[in-house]
Amino acid sequence: MKRWSPYRIRLILHHHISSAPFPESEAPLYIQTIDELVSSGILQKDQDNFWVTTDLGKALVDLWCETPLPIIRYADPRFD
């Protein structure tokens, strides 16, 4: 997995906080994305057969949550 698409992020966050079915679980891309996330060690099934984040997935969500908002800076192009 090279990039975090909004779809992947939504899917991970959903399974991190909810045991409900993902709203778009019938989408063709869902199974492929789940397989990628399981192969990457981010998601797994729990004892009740629900998708949940692994320790790696939880750490990833924590990393996203700790990321500060970007700062917009303006520069005069005449100067470095």
C-alpha positions in Angstrom: 0.0 0.0 0.0 1.7 3.2 -1.1 -0.9 5.9 -0.3 -3.8 6.5 2.0 -6.9 7.1 0.0 -9.9 8.8 1.7 -11.8 5.5 1.1 -9.1 3.4 3.0 -9.0 6.0 5.8 -12.8 5.9 6.1 -12.8 2.2 6.2 -10.1 1.9 8.8 -11.7 4.6 11.0 -15.1 2.9 10.7 -13.8 -0.4 11.8 -11.7 1.2 14.5 -14.8 2.7 16.2 -17.8 0.6 15.2 -18.8 -3.0 15.0 -21.6 -2.1 12.5 -21.2 -3.1 8.9 -19.4 -0.6 6.8 -22.1 1.4 4.9 -20.5 0.6 1.5 -19.6 -3.0 2.2 -21.3 -4.1 -1.0 -19.0 -1.9 -3.1 -16.7 -3.9 -5.4 -13.6 -2.3 -3.9 -14.5 -3.2 -0.3 -13.3 -6.9 -0.3 -10.1 -6.0 -2.1 -9.4 -3.1 0.3 -10.1 -5.3 3.4 -7.8 -8.0 2.0 -5.0 -5.3 1.6 -5.5 -4.0 5.1 -5.5 -7.5 6.6 -2.3 -8.3 4.6 -0.7 -5.1 5.9 -1.6 -6.1 9.5 -4.0 -3.2 10.0 -7.3 -5.0 10.3 -8.3 -8.4 11.7 -11.4 -10.3 12.7 -12.2 -10.4 16.5 -13.7 -13.3 18.4 -17.2 -12.1 17.4 -16.2 -12.1 13.7 -16.2 -8.3 13.4 -13.5 -6.4 11.7 -11.3 -4.4 14.2 -8.0 -2.6 14.0 -4.9 -4.4 15.2 -2.3 -2.8 17.4 -0.7 -1.5 14.2 -4.1 -0.1 13.0 -4.7 1.5 16.4 -1.2 3.1 16.2 -2.0 4.4 12.7 -5.2 6.0 13.9 -3.4 7.5 16.8 -0.8 8.9 14.4 -3.5 10.5 12.2 -5.2 12.0 15.3 -1.9 13.5 16.5 -1.1 15.1 13.2 -1.4 18.9 13.5 -3.3 21.0 11.0 -1.0 22.5 8.3 0.0 26.1 8.5 -0.5 28.3 5.5 2.4 30.6 4.8 2.7 33.3 2.2 6.0 34.2 0.7 7.2 37.0 -1.4 8.5 35.3 -4.6 11.3 37.9 -4.9 13.0 36.5 -1.9 14.2 33.0 -0.9 
